[in-house]
Amino acid sequence: MIKCDVTYHHTAIIVRFDDGKSLLLQSDNDQASFAVQCGLIKADRDWDGCPIKLGQAWIDCDLEYIEECPEVYHDMADAENEVENIPG
């Protein structure tokens, strides 16, 4: 796990890392998977990635509570300032 900071940007989330990298997660599916992999929400082993199947836990979750995530998200992140240029 690696330290991160999560903020909302309209309907997307931005995941920022201490080294300046950032990652934009736009779809509900990507955001739900992120929440599950970070341990914010528990999912059954056979969960198919559909956010609605997480039930009330998905509806009530606040992704900004996430403070660390699997390193794979850091590996997918863009270099410094890439996400900062998003209009809006």
N, C-alpha and C positions, 0 to 999 in steps of 0.2 A: 504494500500500500504506500501511496505517496501523498503528501499534504497538498490540498487544493482549496480553492475558494470558488463557490458557486453563486452566480447572480442571475436573475431573470432579465431577459431582453425581449420584451413583447411576449410571444408565446414560446420562445426558445430559451435555452439556458446557455450561459457562458461559463466554462470551467477554466479557471486561471491557475497557473502554477508559479512557484517562487522564482523560477528561472526566466519568467516572462512569456513562456509559451501559453497558448490559450486554445480552447476547443469549443466550437459552437455545436450544440445538439439541438436540432430543430424539431424532429418528429417526436410524437408522444411515445412511439415504440422505443426510440433511442433513449429518451429520458427515463422511461420505465426500466429499461435494461440497466441503465446507469444506476438508478436507485436501488435495484435489486443487487447488483454486483458490489455496490458500496455498503450494503447491509442496512440501508434505511428501511427497506420493505422486504419481507420474507415471501418467497414464492415456492410453490411446489416444484419438485424435481422435474416434472413433466410440463412445466409452464412453457407455453409456446411463444412468449414475448408479447402477447396482446395485453396492453395496459388495463383494459376493462376487466380482464379476468383476475386482476389483483384486488378487485372490489373496493370497498371503502378505504382501504389502506392507500390505494393510489389516489383516490379523490382527496383525501385528507393530507397527503404528504406535502412537505415543504422541502424542496430540493436544496434550498439554501442552508439547511442544517448539515449537509454533507461537508466534512472537513478533510477527508482523505478518500482516495479512490485507488483502484488497481492501476499499476504502472502502465498497463496497455493503453489507458486513456492518455497518459503523458506522451507515449510513443506516437499516438495519432495526432497530437496537438501541433498547431502551426507555430512558426517562429514569432518572436516578439512583434507586437503591433499588428499582426495579420487580422485579428478579430476586431481590433479597435476601430478599423475603418468601415465598419458596418453602418450604413445610414440608419438614422433613427430613432 
